[in-house]
Amino acid sequence: MRLTLSIMAATMLSSCATFGPRREPPVELSPLVIAHRGASGHRPEHTLAAYALAIDMGADYIEPDLVITRDSVLVARHENEIGGTTDVAMRYPARRTAKMIDGARIEGWFTEDFTLAELKTLRTKERIAPRSKAHDGEDQIPTFEEILDLVAQRSRAAGRRIGIYPETKHSSYFRALGRPLEEPLLAALARRGLTTKASPIFIQSFEVANLRALRERTGVRLVQLIGATGAPPDTALFSDVPRDVASMITPAGLAAIARYADAIGVEKSLVQPIAPDGTLGIPTSLVADAHRAGLKIHVWTLRSDPAFLPAAYFGDAGAEWRRFSALGVDGMFGDFPDVGMSVRAR
């Protein structure tokens, strides 16, 4: 498998000429307010309604996680398993199955087993238990093209740049199936002239090899995602991918990332540790280290729900946004972008 994927990655690189000079990014407000899966604290995640609400709230960027259908259409879902975010169990009970994805056995219903037409028969629902179910059943799964159209329309109507921050989910897994994410993603962006560092686009991934390959194919900004623990999902597939995330946030690891990415997107405890009792620990040097390496740093995920908000903020969700802003991060992913916009406005 490692050899096969390595050959495919090399082929993907050689099939396209190296991208031309990359224009400098525009001056943007800091920290960026990135609507995590849309305004997902208010509407079911990854729906046009959630994205539109986030735009209405003033978010700088909306974030669609991208997976793919059986007929190779990019759609927005947090995972390719959709049992928790749609009514697929009711509509297609016999399609339940099990798969090995990034080394883990997952049971459920998977986008790659459905055509777009079949997925469009489904309706979305709220995944996170403490949140309202009032909007369950109202929305379809959106395609990436529909999201791009929405952003273009809303940008014109609002007279401002609205950015898109897509994540490629399980890139190596989909490439091994013969349904790569990157080619249709780049094609969709190219059709709209979104090809340079000046474009309001960040492409993010937890994997490493696909970002390295993308660096040779596009000028848009790339973001290496880093979790609090573990390793990149493609560690087992490529010998030159870091063995663990701890090595990625050292000065040497950040310098290596800076050779192919423009920013890192990190789990927020890597910047501001939280003690077991919910109090704040001593901030790390990661913000300064990333900036010294020439990388922007964005943190995820800020959530206002009492179940997720650390006790140190005493129920004030805005306090968490203010804390990370004071620590110098360049952007924050939040389920409640209205809170982030309110804090930045003040």
FIRO-145539 format. One record per residue (C-alpha): residue number from 1; x, y, z. Coordinates in steps of 0.05 Angstrom, whole numbers, plus 32768, in hexadecimal, padded with zeros to 4 digits. Example, Ala and Ser with C-alpha at 12.3 -4.5 7.8 and 13.67 -1.06 7.14 Angstrom:
! residues 2
  miti     X     Y     Z
     1  80F6  7FA6  809C
     2  8111  7FEB  808F
! end
This chain:
! residues 346
  miti     X     Y     Z
     1  8000  8000  8000
     2  8038  8031  8012
     3  805A  8027  7FCF
     4  8019  802D  7FA9
     5  8005  806E  7FCB
     6  804B  808A  7FC3
     7  8049  807D  7F79
     8  8004  809E  7F75
     9  801E  80DB  7F9B
    10  8059  80E0  7F6C
    11  802B  80D9  7F2F
    12  7FFE  810F  7F4B
    13  8039  813E  7F50
    14  8057  812F  7F0C
    15  8014  8134  7EE8
    16  8012  817F  7EF3
    17  8047  81B4  7EE9
    18  805F  81D8  7F27
    19  8030  8211  7F36
    20  8048  8256  7F24
    21  805B  8290  7F51
    22  802B  8299  7F8B
    23  8010  82DE  7F98
    24  8013  82F7  7FE0
    25  7FD5  82EC  800B
    26  7FA8  8328  8017
    27  7FA8  834F  8058
    28  7F73  832E  8084
    29  7F56  833F  80C8
    30  7F77  831A  8101
    31  7F67  82EC  8120
    32  7F3C  82CD  80E9
    33  7EF8  82B4  80FE
    34  7EF0  8270  80DD
    35  7EAA  8252  80DF
    36  7EB7  820A  80F2
    37  7E89  81E1  80C4
    38  7E61  8220  80BC
    39  7E3C  823E  80F7
    40  7E38  81F7  8111
    41  7E25  820C  8158
    42  7DE3  8226  813C
    43  7DD3  81F9  8101
    44  7DE5  81B1  80EE
    45  7E2D  81B1  80D6
    46  7E42  81B3  808D
    47  7E00  81CB  8072
    48  7DF4  8207  8045
    49  7DCA  8224  807D
    50  7E05  821F  80AE
    51  7E34  823F  807C
    52  7E03  8277  806A
    53  7DF7  8287  80B3
    54  7E42  828B  80C0
    55  7E49  82BB  8086
    56  7E0F  82E5  80A1
    57  7E33  82E7  80E4
    58  7E70  8304  80C1
    59  7EA0  82C9  80C3
    60  7EDF  82D2  809A
    61  7EE1  8289  8083
    62  7EB2  824E  8081
    63  7ECE  8208  8088
    64  7EB4  81CD  8060
    65  7ED1  8188  806D
    66  7ED3  8164  802A
    67  7EC6  811B  801A
    68  7EAF  80FB  7FD9
    69  7E76  80D4  7FBB
    70  7E75  8093  7F93
    71  7E70  80BE  7F54
    72  7EAB  80E9  7F6A
    73  7E87  8128  7F80
    74  7EA3  814F  7FBB
    75  7E71  8159  7FF3
    76  7E77  8178  8038
    77  7E75  8149  8074
    78  7EA0  8146  80B1
    79  7EAE  80FD  80A2
    80  7E9E  80CE  8069
    81  7E74  80A7  809C
    82  7E32  80CB  809C
    83  7E07  80A4  80CD
    84  7E0E  80D9  8103
    85  7DFF  8116  80D7
    86  7DC7  80FE  80A9
    87  7D89  80D2  80A8
    88  7DAD  809E  807D
    89  7D9F  8066  80AF
    90  7D54  806F  80A4
    91  7D58  8077  8058
    92  7D8D  8044  8047
    93  7D91  8012  8081
    94  7DAE  7FDA  8056
    95  7DEA  8004  8042
    96  7E0A  8001  8086
    97  7E50  7FE4  8083
    98  7E95  7FE5  80A3
    99  7ED6  8001  8088
   100  7F1E  800B  809D
   101  7F2E  8055  8099
   102  7F71  8070  80AF
   103  7F7E  8031  80D6
   104  7F3C  8030  80FB
   105  7EFF  8004  80F0
   106  7EC1  8030  80E5
   107  7E7A  8018  80DE
   108  7E42  803F  80BD
   109  7E30  805E  807B
   110  7E64  807E  804E
   111  7E60  80B4  801A
   112  7E8B  808D  7FE9
   113  7E55  8057  7FE6
   114  7E1F  8088  7FCF
   115  7E16  80B1  7F90
   116  7E09  80FB  7F97
   117  7DC0  80EF  7F82
   118  7DB8  80BD  7FBB
   119  7DD9  80EC  7FEE
   120  7DAB  8124  7FD9
   121  7D70  80FA  7FF1
   122  7D8B  80FF  8038
   123  7D7F  8136  806B
   124  7DB1  814E  809E
   125  7DAB  814E  80EA
   126  7DD0  816A  8126
   127  7E09  813C  813C
   128  7E1D  815A  817F
   129  7DEF  8144  81B7
   130  7DE8  8185  81E1
   131  7DD3  81AD  81A4
   132  7D8E  81BC  8189
   133  7D6D  818C  8159
   134  7D3D  81C1  8140
   135  7D5B  81C3  80FA
   136  7D61  8178  80EF
   137  7D45  8161  80AD
   138  7D48  81A6  808B
   139  7D87  81A2  8061
   140  7DAA  8177  802D
   141  7DF3  8164  802A
   142  7E13  819C  8002
   143  7E46  8192  7FCA
   144  7E86  81BA  7FC9
   145  7E6E  81DD  7F8A
   146  7E2F  81F3  7FAE
   147  7E59  820F  7FE7
   148  7E85  8235  7FB6
   149  7E47  8251  7F94
   150  7E2A  8267  7FD7
   151  7E6A  828A  7FEB
   152  7E70  82AD  7FA8
   153  7E28  82C5  7FAC
   154  7E2E  82DD  7FF4
   155  7E71  82FF  7FE7
   156  7E51  8328  7FAF
   157  7E14  8338  7FD9
   158  7E3C  834B  8017
   159  7E73  8370  7FF1
   160  7EAA  834B  8017
   161  7ED9  8311  800E
   162  7EBF  82D1  802E
   163  7EF3  829B  8032
   164  7EEE  824F  802D
   165  7F18  8221  8057
   166  7F0E  81DA  803C
   167  7F2B  819C  805E
   168  7F3C  815E  8037
   169  7F25  8123  8062
   170  7F47  80E0  805E
   171  7F6D  80F3  8020
   172  7F98  80B4  801A
   173  7F5C  8087  8026
   174  7F34  80A7  7FEE
   175  7F6F  80A8  7FBF
   176  7F79  805D  7FCA
   177  7F30  8053  7FB6
   178  7F3D  8078  7F75
   179  7F13  80B4  7F8B
   180  7F47  80E9  7F9E
   181  7F2F  812A  7FBD
   182  7F65  8159  7FA6
   183  7F5A  8158  7F5B
   184  7F10  816C  7F5D
   185  7F1F  819E  7F95
   186  7F55  81C1  7F6C
   187  7F2A  81BE  7F2D
   188  7EEF  81DF  7F51
   189  7F1C  8216  7F6C
   190  7F3E  8221  7F29
   191  7EFB  822A  7F06
   192  7EF0  8266  7F33
   193  7F36  8282  7F2D
   194  7F48  826E  7F75
   195  7F8F  8258  7F69
   196  7FBF  8287  7F8C
   197  7FD4  829A  7FD1
   198  7FAA  82D9  7FC9
   199  7F6B  82AE  7FC3
   200  7F3E  82AB  8001
   201  7F4C  8260  8008
   202  7F70  8234  8039
   203  7F74  81E9  802B
   204  7F80  81C0  806A
   205  7F91  8178  807A
   206  7FA7  814C  80B3
   207  7FCF  8125  8080
   208  8014  813B  806A
   209  8022  811B  8026
   210  7FE5  8139  8004
   211  7FF8  817F  801B
   212  803E  8176  8001
   213  8021  8160  7FBE
   214  7FF0  819A  7FBE
   215  8028  81CC  7FC8
   216  8042  81BA  7F83
   217  7FFE  81C2  7F63
   218  7FDE  8200  7F80
   219  7FF0  8244  7F9A
   220  7FB8  8247  7FCE
   221  7FCA  8246  8017
   222  7FD2  8202  8038
   223  7FC9  81F0  8081
   224  7FE6  81B5  80A6
   225  7FB5  819E  80DB
   226  7FD2  8183  811B
   227  7FAC  815F  8152
   228  7FBF  815E  819C
   229  7FD8  8117  8199
   230  7FE5  80DE  8169
   231  8003  80E1  8123
   232  7FF0  80F9  80DD
   233  7FBF  80C7  80BD
   234  7FEF  80B8  8085
   235  802A  80A7  80B2
   236  8025  805D  80A2
   237  8023  8069  8057
   238  805F  8096  804B
   239  80A3  808D  806B
   240  80B1  80D8  806A
   241  8073  80ED  8090
   242  807F  80FF  80DA
   243  8074  80C6  810B
   244  804E  80F0  813E
   245  8030  8135  8146
   246  8060  8147  817F
   247  8099  814A  814D
   248  8071  8177  811F
   249  806C  81B0  8151
   250  80B6  81B4  8161
   251  80DE  81EC  8140
   252  80FB  81BA  810F
   253  80B7  819C  8101
   254  8098  81E0  80F5
   255  80D1  81F2  80C5
   256  80C2  81B3  809E
   257  8078  81C4  809A
   258  8088  820A  8082
   259  80A8  81EC  8044
   260  8063  81D7  802A
   261  802E  81FA  8055
   262  801C  8241  8066
   263  7FFC  8234  80AA
   264  7FEF  8200  80DF
   265  7FAA  81F2  80FB
   266  7FB2  81D5  8141
   267  7F87  81BA  8178
   268  7F80  81F4  81A8
   269  7FA1  81D1  81E4
   270  7FE3  81D2  81BE
   271  7FE2  821D  81C8
   272  7FBB  8225  8209
   273  7FBE  81E5  8234
   274  7F82  81D6  8260
   275  7F8D  81B3  82A3
   276  7F60  8178  82B6
   277  7F38  81A6  82E3
   278  7F2A  81D4  82A9
   279  7F5A  820B  82BD
   280  7F8B  822B  828D
   281  7FD2  8211  828B
   282  8010  8238  8275
   283  800B  824A  822A
   284  803D  8226  81FE
   285  806E  8247  81CF
   286  804B  822B  8191
   287  8030  826D  8178
   288  8074  828E  817B
   289  8096  8250  815F
   290  8066  824D  8124
   291  806F  8296  8114
   292  80BA  828F  8116
   293  80B4  8257  80E3
   294  808B  8285  80B6
   295  8049  8261  80C4
   296  8006  827D  80D7
   297  7FE3  8258  810F
   298  7F99  824A  8115
   299  7F79  8225  8150
   300  7F3C  81F7  8155
   301  7F07  81F0  816F
   302  7EE6  8227  8199
   303  7EA0  8212  81B1
   304  7E70  8239  81DC
   305  7E49  81FC  81F6
   306  7E52  81F3  8241
   307  7E66  81AB  8234
   308  7EA2  81C2  820C
   309  7EB6  8206  8228
   310  7EF0  81FD  825A
   311  7EDE  820F  82A1
   312  7F14  8244  82A3
   313  7EE8  8272  8279
   314  7EAE  8270  82AC
   315  7E78  8269  8277
   316  7E91  82A4  824E
   317  7E9D  8288  8208
   318  7EB9  82CA  81F1
   319  7EF0  82C5  8224
   320  7F0E  828A  81FF
   321  7F10  82B1  81BE
   322  7F30  82EB  81E3
   323  7F64  82BC  8202
   324  7F7C  82A0  81C0
   325  7F7B  82E4  81A0
   326  7FA8  82FD  81D8
   327  7FD7  82C2  81CC
   328  7FE1  82DA  8185
   329  7FC1  82A4  815B
   330  7FAF  82B7  8114
   331  7F6C  8295  8110
   332  7F39  826E  8138
   333  7F08  8238  8123
   334  7EC6  823F  8148
   335  7E81  821F  8146
   336  7E64  8261  815B
   337  7E83  8295  812D
   338  7E54  82CB  8148
   339  7E7B  82C7  8189
   340  7EBD  82D0  8165
   341  7EA3  830A  813C
   342  7E88  832C  817B
   343  7ECA  8326  819E
   344  7EF2  8340  8163
   345  7EC3  837A  815A
   346  7ED2  8390  81A1
! end
